Amino acid sequence: MRDGTLLSADLYRPDTADPVPVLVRRTPYGKSGSPGGASVDGLRLVRSGYALLVQDVRGRFGSGGAFEPYWHEAADGADTVAWAVRQPWCDGSAGMFGRSYEAMAALLAAAERPPGLGAIAPHVAGSGFDEGWTRQGGAFQLGFVLYWVLYDLLLEGAGLAGAELDEVARAVDRIEELYRDPDAASDLLDRLAPYYRQWREHPGGHPYWRRAAPREAYPAIDVPVLHLTGWYDIFLAGALENYRGIRECGTPSRLVVGPWSHCVTDGIFPQRRYGLAADERSIDVTGLHLDHFDRHLRRRAGGPETDPVRLFVTGADAWRSFPDWPVPGTQDLVLHLNGRGLTAGPAPEVPGADRLRHDPADPVPTLGGATALPGQFTGGDCGPLDQREVERRADVLCFTGEELTDPLTVVGDTAMTVYVTPDAAGADLTGKLVDVHPDGRAELLCDGVRRLAPGAGTAPAPGEPVEVTVALGAVGHVFRAGHRIRLEIAASNAPRFDVHPPVLAHHTVHHGGDHPSRLLLPRLSGG
């Protein structure tokens, strides 16, 4: 690297004396695993005529230097590409790809414009390491971040041994306890992962995060991009933001969204199967990479250009292509909270209000959604889970529409806007969009949170209602005839988000009259 640090990589080459393009994957999770990572057949890339360079990022496994998550990936990635394209086995052209952190590393390196880089394929990438990664709606993503640091960043690859490694292993084994009492891990994390405290202390949007944020560098990313993500992926919003932001800067971009979570890639969840077509193998994710790199590194035209956006529309359980994202031709469908119902048309004139209790000792438990919790490695706690168990709680408000007489297709970003009088101690407002089946199954589609913190400019004066908009997430979904639309509102979703406030609190959700609380859905014309 430019500062003299040595990074270690494995090189896979096709059996030819001719120089070939190189594809670079930079990972914090160890280069010795599958060369293509979890979704891409790396050896197939090599058999197709590419050199494949898989590198341990700085400070991880075989690479030198100190690991500081995020901060070195732009420069180190650019230096790695610049080195690779000068080698005699390379024809001077390079691409980058990878999942999750690896995908973010590719985006950050692309913004450095290293010589020879011709295309990238970030898979389940975020758009920044603050909002959408460490936080969502101002809430700390405790469930994902704490386990990620302990299990993925400290248990392996950090060079720990002996008593320190045993201490980390014990922490992983008692993760559920740590979710209830995160401060119990503070000493361990301060010693072995001091960056974790920095993440907790710096709010979203702070200049601290701008050192490594793809969203800050869209104009500089000038190579074609293939974005892949999933409806239940924890970084879905960031991937969609990346697609739109880079495309708006004039850079060719394509987008694929499947019915996947961060770790479930076959479309099979414990309570929902989306069919064989939903599997990453069925749509040939490796083939999508090859087509992308062949087109832009080898200048092979391949088939004719198609619509750049390909979405798996759940409910219909089929792939559809669109000319862009947000999808053209959608119209806002506004459903107002009306008693405990949802109704289209004007806001109800009769005012109503519901009390919302928050008990930090008994928060509303996480049940499915775009999570990345320990059980997700078997698909056990993420995705389209049935919400009826949670809905039976007294601290969850359910607003349900009438039975649909015709199918309703919703494609795009969903949101709820509600009027709430929060407790003086502060509040979290969480929302879930749910598809209620004729048999009563309440299938979670997407969810979100918005934090109102006293003294932070996000909460009103005590006792006053405030209009709050909560981004619930993006969907591509058909509500079938006979189904109903439901909006759930609560004050916690733990351990996905840290619990706030840490004291007993009571909030009031207002609707009707002067407080037209509502659910906003992007309805596709004709659907």
VEXKEGU-497248 format. One record per residue (C-alpha): residue number from 1; residue in one letter; x, y, z. Coordinates in nm, 2 decimals. Example, Ala and Ser with C-alpha at 12.3 -4.5 7.8 and 13.67 -1.06 7.14 Angstrom:
resi, resn, x, y, z
1, A, 1.23, -0.45, 0.78;
2, S, 1.37, -0.11, 0.71;
end
This chain:
resi, resn, x, y, z
1, M, 0.00, 0.00, 0.00;
2, R, 0.10, 0.37, -0.03;
3, D, 0.21, 0.37, 0.33;
4, G, 0.42, 0.06, 0.30;
5, T, 0.18, -0.18, 0.46;
6, L, 0.17, -0.53, 0.31;
7, L, -0.16, -0.69, 0.24;
8, S, -0.20, -1.06, 0.16;
9, A, -0.40, -1.20, -0.12;
10, D, -0.46, -1.53, -0.30;
11, L, -0.44, -1.52, -0.68;
12, Y, -0.64, -1.76, -0.90;
13, R, -0.55, -1.76, -1.27;
14, P, -0.68, -1.94, -1.58;
15, D, -0.44, -2.18, -1.75;
16, T, -0.32, -1.95, -2.02;
17, A, -0.01, -1.75, -2.09;
18, D, -0.22, -1.46, -2.22;
19, P, -0.29, -1.16, -2.00;
20, V, -0.65, -1.14, -1.88;
21, P, -0.87, -0.90, -1.68;
22, V, -0.86, -0.93, -1.31;
23, L, -1.15, -0.93, -1.06;
24, V, -1.07, -0.81, -0.71;
25, R, -1.26, -0.91, -0.39;
26, R, -1.14, -0.76, -0.07;
27, T, -1.27, -0.92, 0.25;
28, P, -1.24, -0.89, 0.63;
29, Y, -1.37, -1.24, 0.67;
30, G, -1.07, -1.44, 0.55;
31, K, -0.94, -1.50, 0.19;
32, S, -0.90, -1.87, 0.24;
33, G, -1.27, -1.96, 0.21;
34, S, -1.47, -1.99, -0.11;
35, P, -1.29, -1.76, -0.35;
36, G, -1.61, -1.60, -0.48;
37, G, -1.77, -1.56, -0.14;
38, A, -2.12, -1.67, -0.05;
39, S, -2.30, -1.60, -0.37;
40, V, -2.05, -1.61, -0.65;
41, D, -1.87, -1.92, -0.79;
42, G, -1.52, -1.78, -0.80;
43, L, -1.37, -2.07, -0.99;
44, R, -1.63, -2.03, -1.26;
45, L, -1.50, -1.67, -1.30;
46, V, -1.15, -1.81, -1.34;
47, R, -1.27, -2.08, -1.59;
48, S, -1.44, -1.80, -1.78;
49, G, -1.10, -1.63, -1.84;
50, Y, -1.06, -1.39, -1.54;
51, A, -0.78, -1.37, -1.29;
52, L, -0.93, -1.36, -0.94;
53, L, -0.75, -1.17, -0.66;
54, V, -0.90, -1.23, -0.31;
55, Q, -0.74, -1.01, -0.05;
56, D, -0.75, -0.98, 0.33;
57, V, -0.82, -0.62, 0.42;
58, R, -0.57, -0.43, 0.64;
59, G, -0.53, -0.58, 0.98;
60, R, -0.73, -0.90, 0.91;
61, F, -0.60, -1.26, 0.89;
62, G, -0.28, -1.25, 0.68;
63, S, -0.26, -0.88, 0.61;
64, G, -0.05, -0.63, 0.80;
65, G, -0.14, -0.30, 0.96;
66, A, -0.42, -0.23, 1.21;
67, F, -0.78, -0.30, 1.13;
68, E, -1.00, 0.01, 1.16;
69, P, -1.33, -0.07, 1.01;
70, Y, -1.42, 0.14, 0.70;
71, W, -1.14, 0.40, 0.71;
72, H, -0.87, 0.23, 0.49;
73, E, -1.09, 0.06, 0.23;
74, A, -1.09, 0.34, -0.03;
75, A, -0.72, 0.40, -0.05;
76, D, -0.62, 0.03, 0.00;
77, G, -0.87, -0.08, -0.26;
78, A, -0.74, 0.17, -0.51;
79, D, -0.38, 0.07, -0.44;
80, T, -0.47, -0.30, -0.48;
81, V, -0.63, -0.24, -0.82;
82, A, -0.34, -0.02, -0.94;
83, W, -0.10, -0.29, -0.84;
84, A, -0.30, -0.57, -1.00;
85, V, -0.34, -0.41, -1.35;
86, R, 0.04, -0.36, -1.37;
87, Q, 0.11, -0.73, -1.34;
88, P, 0.22, -0.92, -1.65;
89, W, -0.07, -1.17, -1.61;
90, C, -0.33, -0.88, -1.63;
91, D, -0.44, -0.71, -1.95;
92, G, -0.47, -0.38, -1.77;
93, S, -0.84, -0.40, -1.68;
94, A, -1.00, -0.48, -1.35;
95, G, -1.34, -0.52, -1.18;
96, M, -1.44, -0.54, -0.82;
97, F, -1.71, -0.73, -0.64;
98, G, -1.82, -0.88, -0.31;
99, R, -2.09, -0.89, -0.05;
100, S, -2.18, -0.67, 0.24;
101, Y, -1.86, -0.51, 0.38;
102, E, -1.67, -0.63, 0.07;
103, A, -1.93, -0.45, -0.15;
104, M, -1.88, -0.13, 0.05;
105, A, -1.51, -0.16, 0.00;
106, A, -1.56, -0.19, -0.37;
107, L, -1.77, 0.12, -0.39;
108, L, -1.53, 0.32, -0.18;
109, A, -1.23, 0.21, -0.40;
110, A, -1.42, 0.30, -0.72;
111, A, -1.47, 0.65, -0.59;
112, E, -1.08, 0.68, -0.60;
113, R, -1.09, 0.61, -0.97;
114, P, -0.79, 0.37, -0.98;
115, P, -0.64, 0.32, -1.32;
116, G, -0.78, 0.02, -1.51;
117, L, -1.09, -0.02, -1.30;
118, G, -1.38, -0.07, -1.55;
119, A, -1.68, -0.21, -1.35;
120, I, -1.79, -0.31, -1.00;
121, A, -2.07, -0.54, -0.87;
122, P, -2.15, -0.45, -0.50;
123, H, -2.39, -0.71, -0.35;
124, V, -2.60, -0.62, -0.05;
125, A, -2.41, -0.29, 0.01;
126, G, -2.51, 0.00, 0.22;
127, S, -2.47, 0.37, 0.12;
128, G, -2.29, 0.47, 0.44;
129, F, -2.18, 0.32, 0.77;
130, D, -2.40, 0.54, 0.98;
131, E, -2.77, 0.55, 0.88;
132, G, -2.86, 0.21, 0.73;
133, W, -2.57, 0.03, 0.89;
134, T, -2.49, 0.13, 1.24;
135, R, -2.82, 0.31, 1.29;
136, Q, -3.17, 0.33, 1.14;
137, G, -3.40, 0.62, 1.19;
138, G, -3.16, 0.74, 1.47;
139, A, -3.18, 0.41, 1.66;
140, F, -2.87, 0.20, 1.71;
141, Q, -2.89, -0.13, 1.53;
142, L, -2.78, -0.32, 1.84;
143, G, -2.88, -0.67, 1.73;
144, F, -2.67, -0.66, 1.41;
145, V, -2.38, -0.45, 1.52;
146, L, -2.30, -0.61, 1.86;
147, Y, -2.31, -0.96, 1.72;
148, W, -2.11, -0.86, 1.40;
149, V, -1.83, -0.72, 1.61;
150, L, -1.81, -1.01, 1.85;
151, Y, -1.86, -1.30, 1.61;
152, D, -1.73, -1.18, 1.27;
153, L, -1.46, -0.92, 1.37;
154, L, -1.32, -1.05, 1.70;
155, L, -1.37, -1.43, 1.71;
156, E, -1.16, -1.49, 1.40;
157, G, -0.91, -1.28, 1.20;
158, A, -0.82, -1.03, 1.47;
159, G, -0.52, -1.23, 1.60;
160, L, -0.66, -1.29, 1.94;
161, A, -0.55, -1.59, 2.14;
162, G, -0.56, -1.74, 2.49;
163, A, -0.77, -1.56, 2.75;
164, E, -0.88, -1.28, 2.52;
165, L, -1.02, -1.52, 2.26;
166, D, -1.19, -1.72, 2.54;
167, E, -1.35, -1.40, 2.66;
168, V, -1.49, -1.32, 2.32;
169, A, -1.62, -1.68, 2.28;
170, R, -1.80, -1.65, 2.61;
171, A, -1.96, -1.32, 2.50;
172, V, -2.08, -1.48, 2.18;
173, D, -2.23, -1.77, 2.37;
174, R, -2.43, -1.53, 2.60;
175, I, -2.54, -1.28, 2.32;
176, E, -2.90, -1.29, 2.43;
177, E, -2.80, -1.17, 2.78;
178, L, -2.58, -0.90, 2.62;
179, Y, -2.87, -0.78, 2.41;
180, R, -3.07, -0.72, 2.73;
181, D, -2.77, -0.56, 2.90;
182, P, -2.53, -0.42, 2.64;
183, D, -2.32, -0.24, 2.89;
184, A, -2.20, -0.58, 3.03;
185, A, -1.98, -0.60, 2.72;
186, S, -1.84, -0.25, 2.74;
187, D, -1.50, -0.34, 2.90;
188, L, -1.44, -0.62, 2.65;
189, L, -1.53, -0.40, 2.35;
190, D, -1.33, -0.10, 2.48;
191, R, -1.02, -0.32, 2.50;
192, L, -1.05, -0.52, 2.18;
193, A, -1.28, -0.32, 1.96;
194, P, -1.25, 0.05, 2.06;
195, Y, -1.42, 0.16, 1.74;
196, Y, -1.75, 0.02, 1.88;
197, R, -1.77, 0.30, 2.14;
198, Q, -1.70, 0.55, 1.86;
199, W, -2.00, 0.42, 1.67;
200, R, -2.22, 0.45, 1.97;
201, E, -2.11, 0.80, 2.05;
202, H, -2.13, 0.95, 1.70;
203, P, -2.48, 1.01, 1.57;
204, G, -2.58, 0.96, 1.21;
205, G, -2.48, 1.24, 0.98;
206, H, -2.18, 1.34, 1.20;
207, P, -1.87, 1.43, 1.01;
208, Y, -1.70, 1.13, 1.17;
209, W, -1.89, 0.90, 0.92;
210, R, -1.81, 1.10, 0.61;
211, R, -1.46, 0.96, 0.59;
212, A, -1.60, 0.65, 0.44;
213, A, -1.94, 0.69, 0.28;
214, P, -2.03, 0.59, -0.08;
215, R, -2.33, 0.83, -0.07;
216, E, -2.08, 1.12, -0.04;
217, A, -1.89, 1.01, -0.35;
218, Y, -2.15, 0.92, -0.62;
219, P, -2.02, 1.18, -0.87;
220, A, -1.67, 1.02, -0.85;
221, I, -1.80, 0.66, -0.92;
222, D, -1.78, 0.66, -1.30;
223, V, -1.76, 0.29, -1.38;
224, P, -2.07, 0.08, -1.46;
225, V, -2.23, -0.08, -1.14;
226, L, -2.44, -0.39, -1.09;
227, H, -2.63, -0.36, -0.76;
228, L, -2.78, -0.68, -0.60;
229, T, -2.98, -0.68, -0.28;
230, G, -3.28, -0.84, -0.11;
231, W, -3.62, -0.72, 0.02;
232, Y, -3.53, -0.85, 0.36;
233, D, -3.17, -0.74, 0.36;
234, I, -3.06, -0.51, 0.64;
235, F, -2.89, -0.28, 0.39;
236, L, -3.17, -0.27, 0.13;
237, A, -3.23, 0.10, 0.17;
238, G, -2.86, 0.18, 0.11;
239, A, -2.84, -0.04, -0.20;
240, L, -3.14, 0.14, -0.35;
241, E, -2.99, 0.47, -0.26;
242, N, -2.66, 0.37, -0.43;
243, Y, -2.84, 0.27, -0.75;
244, R, -3.04, 0.59, -0.77;
245, G, -2.76, 0.82, -0.67;
246, I, -2.50, 0.68, -0.90;
247, R, -2.74, 0.65, -1.19;
248, E, -2.85, 1.01, -1.15;
249, C, -2.48, 1.11, -1.19;
250, G, -2.49, 0.95, -1.54;
251, T, -2.31, 0.63, -1.46;
252, P, -2.47, 0.31, -1.61;
253, S, -2.63, 0.11, -1.33;
254, R, -2.84, -0.20, -1.30;
255, L, -3.04, -0.33, -1.01;
256, V, -3.15, -0.68, -0.90;
257, V, -3.37, -0.72, -0.59;
258, G, -3.47, -1.07, -0.48;
259, P, -3.67, -1.22, -0.19;
260, W, -3.36, -1.26, 0.02;
261, S, -3.22, -1.15, 0.35;
262, H, -2.86, -1.09, 0.43;
263, C, -2.79, -1.46, 0.48;
264, V, -3.09, -1.63, 0.31;
265, T, -3.03, -1.64, -0.06;
266, D, -3.26, -1.92, -0.18;
267, G, -3.59, -1.76, -0.10;
268, I, -3.67, -2.02, 0.16;
269, F, -3.77, -1.89, 0.50;
270, P, -3.91, -2.09, 0.79;
271, Q, -4.27, -1.98, 0.72;
272, R, -4.25, -1.88, 0.36;
273, R, -4.12, -2.03, 0.03;
274, Y, -4.10, -1.81, -0.27;
275, G, -4.04, -2.09, -0.52;
276, L, -3.75, -2.22, -0.72;
277, A, -3.73, -1.90, -0.93;
278, A, -3.64, -1.71, -0.62;
279, D, -3.31, -1.89, -0.56;
280, E, -2.99, -1.69, -0.64;
281, R, -2.88, -2.00, -0.82;
282, S, -3.19, -2.00, -1.04;
283, I, -3.13, -1.65, -1.16;
284, D, -2.75, -1.74, -1.18;
285, V, -2.59, -1.46, -0.98;
286, T, -2.25, -1.57, -1.10;
287, G, -2.38, -1.54, -1.46;
288, L, -2.50, -1.19, -1.39;
289, H, -2.15, -1.10, -1.27;
290, L, -1.99, -1.25, -1.58;
291, D, -2.23, -1.07, -1.81;
292, H, -2.16, -0.74, -1.64;
293, F, -1.78, -0.78, -1.65;
294, D, -1.78, -0.93, -2.00;
295, R, -1.98, -0.63, -2.12;
296, H, -1.76, -0.36, -1.96;
297, L, -1.41, -0.51, -1.93;
298, R, -1.40, -0.72, -2.25;
299, R, -1.65, -0.51, -2.45;
300, R, -1.85, -0.81, -2.53;
301, A, -2.20, -0.69, -2.62;
302, G, -2.38, -1.01, -2.50;
303, G, -2.75, -1.00, -2.54;
304, P, -2.95, -0.68, -2.61;
305, E, -2.98, -0.42, -2.33;
306, T, -3.28, -0.48, -2.12;
307, D, -3.46, -0.27, -1.86;
308, P, -3.20, -0.20, -1.59;
309, V, -3.42, -0.29, -1.29;
310, R, -3.52, -0.65, -1.22;
311, L, -3.74, -0.72, -0.91;
312, F, -3.89, -1.03, -0.76;
313, V, -4.25, -0.92, -0.68;
314, T, -4.36, -1.11, -0.38;
315, G, -4.73, -1.21, -0.35;
316, A, -4.71, -1.27, -0.73;
317, D, -4.38, -1.45, -0.66;
318, A, -4.24, -1.37, -1.00;
319, W, -3.96, -1.16, -1.16;
320, R, -4.05, -0.84, -1.34;
321, S, -3.84, -0.59, -1.52;
322, F, -3.88, -0.21, -1.49;
323, P, -3.71, 0.09, -1.66;
324, D, -3.59, 0.25, -1.33;
325, W, -3.61, 0.28, -0.95;
326, P, -3.82, 0.44, -0.82;
327, V, -4.05, 0.26, -1.06;
328, P, -4.23, 0.49, -1.30;
329, G, -4.60, 0.49, -1.31;
330, T, -4.67, 0.45, -0.93;
331, Q, -4.93, 0.67, -0.76;
332, D, -4.95, 0.75, -0.39;
333, L, -5.22, 0.54, -0.21;
334, V, -5.30, 0.71, 0.12;
335, L, -5.47, 0.50, 0.39;
336, H, -5.57, 0.70, 0.69;
337, L, -5.58, 0.56, 1.04;
338, N, -5.95, 0.55, 1.13;
339, G, -6.02, 0.40, 1.47;
340, R, -5.83, 0.07, 1.44;
341, G, -5.89, 0.06, 1.07;
342, L, -5.72, 0.19, 0.75;
343, T, -5.94, 0.38, 0.50;
344, A, -5.87, 0.54, 0.17;
345, G, -6.01, 0.88, 0.08;
346, P, -6.02, 1.19, 0.30;
347, A, -5.90, 1.18, 0.66;
348, P, -6.17, 1.09, 0.90;
349, E, -6.33, 1.39, 1.08;
350, V, -6.37, 1.22, 1.41;
351, P, -6.06, 1.24, 1.62;
352, G, -5.92, 0.94, 1.80;
353, A, -5.62, 0.86, 2.01;
354, D, -5.44, 0.54, 2.14;
355, R, -5.21, 0.52, 2.43;
356, L, -4.88, 0.34, 2.37;
357, R, -4.69, 0.20, 2.67;
358, H, -4.32, 0.14, 2.66;
359, D, -4.15, -0.08, 2.92;
360, P, -3.77, -0.11, 2.88;
361, A, -3.78, -0.43, 3.09;
362, D, -4.03, -0.59, 2.85;
363, P, -3.97, -0.44, 2.50;
364, V, -4.16, -0.56, 2.20;
365, P, -3.95, -0.85, 2.07;
366, T, -3.80, -0.86, 1.72;
367, L, -3.99, -1.10, 1.50;
368, G, -3.87, -1.12, 1.15;
369, G, -3.80, -0.84, 0.91;
370, A, -3.47, -0.71, 0.76;
371, T, -3.27, -0.84, 1.05;
372, A, -2.92, -0.97, 1.08;
373, L, -2.93, -1.15, 1.42;
374, P, -2.76, -1.47, 1.52;
375, G, -3.05, -1.70, 1.42;
376, Q, -3.04, -1.55, 1.07;
377, F, -2.76, -1.79, 0.98;
378, T, -3.03, -2.06, 0.96;
379, G, -3.30, -1.82, 0.85;
380, G, -3.48, -1.86, 1.18;
381, D, -3.54, -1.50, 1.29;
382, C, -3.55, -1.29, 0.97;
383, G, -3.78, -1.23, 0.68;
384, P, -4.16, -1.27, 0.63;
385, L, -4.25, -1.41, 0.97;
386, D, -4.61, -1.43, 1.11;
387, Q, -4.67, -1.13, 1.34;
388, R, -4.97, -1.26, 1.53;
389, E, -4.77, -1.35, 1.84;
390, V, -4.65, -0.99, 1.87;
391, E, -4.98, -0.84, 1.77;
392, R, -5.14, -1.00, 2.08;
393, R, -4.93, -0.77, 2.31;
394, A, -5.11, -0.47, 2.46;
395, D, -4.82, -0.24, 2.37;
396, V, -4.87, -0.30, 1.99;
397, L, -5.13, -0.10, 1.80;
398, C, -5.28, -0.27, 1.49;
399, F, -5.47, -0.07, 1.22;
400, T, -5.62, -0.30, 0.95;
401, G, -5.78, -0.22, 0.62;
402, E, -6.09, -0.39, 0.47;
403, E, -6.06, -0.71, 0.27;
404, L, -5.94, -0.64, -0.08;
405, T, -6.17, -0.72, -0.37;
406, D, -5.90, -0.69, -0.63;
407, P, -5.52, -0.74, -0.62;
408, L, -5.31, -0.43, -0.52;
409, T, -4.95, -0.40, -0.65;
410, V, -4.72, -0.19, -0.44;
411, V, -4.37, -0.12, -0.57;
412, G, -4.14, 0.14, -0.40;
413, D, -4.07, 0.30, -0.07;
414, T, -4.34, 0.29, 0.20;
415, A, -4.38, 0.52, 0.49;
416, M, -4.62, 0.61, 0.78;
417, T, -4.68, 0.96, 0.90;
418, V, -4.84, 0.98, 1.24;
419, Y, -4.91, 1.24, 1.50;
420, V, -4.77, 1.14, 1.84;
421, T, -4.73, 1.30, 2.18;
422, P, -4.42, 1.14, 2.31;
423, D, -4.32, 1.09, 2.67;
424, A, -4.09, 1.36, 2.81;
425, A, -3.81, 1.10, 2.84;
426, G, -3.82, 1.05, 2.46;
427, A, -3.96, 0.78, 2.23;
428, D, -3.90, 0.53, 1.96;
429, L, -4.18, 0.50, 1.71;
430, T, -4.17, 0.17, 1.52;
431, G, -4.39, 0.07, 1.23;
432, K, -4.45, -0.25, 1.03;
433, L, -4.63, -0.31, 0.70;
434, V, -4.81, -0.64, 0.72;
435, D, -5.01, -0.85, 0.46;
436, V, -5.29, -1.03, 0.64;
437, H, -5.39, -1.35, 0.47;
438, P, -5.74, -1.49, 0.46;
439, D, -5.64, -1.75, 0.72;
440, G, -5.52, -1.48, 0.96;
441, R, -5.15, -1.51, 0.89;
442, A, -4.99, -1.17, 0.94;
443, E, -4.69, -1.17, 0.71;
444, L, -4.43, -0.90, 0.77;
445, L, -4.33, -0.71, 0.46;
446, C, -4.11, -0.43, 0.59;
447, D, -4.05, -0.22, 0.90;
448, G, -3.88, 0.09, 1.03;
449, V, -3.81, 0.32, 1.33;
450, R, -3.78, 0.68, 1.42;
451, R, -3.62, 0.80, 1.74;
452, L, -3.74, 1.11, 1.92;
453, A, -3.47, 1.22, 2.17;
454, P, -3.51, 1.51, 2.41;
455, G, -3.26, 1.78, 2.36;
456, A, -3.15, 1.65, 2.02;
457, G, -3.39, 1.85, 1.81;
458, T, -3.61, 1.55, 1.73;
459, A, -3.87, 1.58, 2.00;
460, P, -4.13, 1.85, 2.06;
461, A, -4.20, 2.03, 2.38;
462, P, -4.35, 1.80, 2.65;
463, G, -4.72, 1.73, 2.60;
464, E, -4.74, 1.86, 2.24;
465, P, -4.82, 1.63, 1.95;
466, V, -4.57, 1.62, 1.66;
467, E, -4.60, 1.49, 1.31;
468, V, -4.35, 1.20, 1.26;
469, T, -4.27, 1.02, 0.94;
470, V, -4.12, 0.67, 0.96;
471, A, -3.96, 0.51, 0.66;
472, L, -4.10, 0.16, 0.67;
473, G, -3.88, 0.03, 0.38;
474, A, -3.91, -0.06, 0.01;
475, V, -4.13, -0.34, -0.12;
476, G, -4.23, -0.50, -0.45;
477, H, -4.55, -0.68, -0.34;
478, V, -4.89, -0.78, -0.46;
479, F, -5.17, -0.78, -0.19;
480, R, -5.40, -1.05, -0.34;
481, A, -5.78, -1.03, -0.34;
482, G, -5.91, -1.15, -0.01;
483, H, -5.61, -1.01, 0.18;
484, R, -5.60, -0.71, 0.41;
485, I, -5.33, -0.44, 0.47;
486, R, -5.22, -0.38, 0.83;
487, L, -5.00, -0.12, 0.99;
488, E, -4.85, -0.21, 1.33;
489, I, -4.72, 0.07, 1.56;
490, A, -4.52, 0.01, 1.87;
491, A, -4.25, 0.19, 2.08;
492, S, -3.97, -0.08, 2.05;
493, N, -3.83, -0.36, 1.84;
494, A, -3.56, -0.53, 2.04;
495, P, -3.29, -0.64, 2.01;
496, R, -3.29, -0.52, 1.65;
497, F, -3.28, -0.17, 1.79;
498, D, -3.15, -0.06, 2.12;
499, V, -3.42, 0.02, 2.37;
500, H, -3.51, 0.39, 2.42;
501, P, -3.59, 0.55, 2.65;
502, P, -3.44, 0.34, 2.93;
503, V, -3.73, 0.42, 3.16;
504, L, -4.10, 0.34, 3.16;
505, A, -4.28, 0.58, 2.92;
506, H, -4.62, 0.65, 2.77;
507, H, -4.70, 0.80, 2.44;
508, T, -5.02, 0.89, 2.26;
509, V, -5.08, 0.82, 1.89;
510, H, -5.34, 1.06, 1.74;
511, H, -5.55, 1.01, 1.43;
512, G, -5.84, 1.17, 1.26;
513, G, -5.96, 1.53, 1.30;
514, D, -5.66, 1.77, 1.31;
515, H, -5.42, 1.48, 1.31;
516, P, -5.45, 1.29, 0.98;
517, S, -5.22, 1.00, 1.06;
518, R, -5.17, 0.78, 0.75;
519, L, -4.99, 0.50, 0.57;
520, L, -4.84, 0.59, 0.23;
521, L, -4.81, 0.31, -0.03;
522, P, -4.67, 0.35, -0.39;
523, R, -4.94, 0.18, -0.59;
524, L, -4.84, 0.06, -0.94;
525, S, -5.08, 0.18, -1.20;
526, G, -5.31, -0.10, -1.31;
527, G, -5.22, -0.30, -1.01;
end
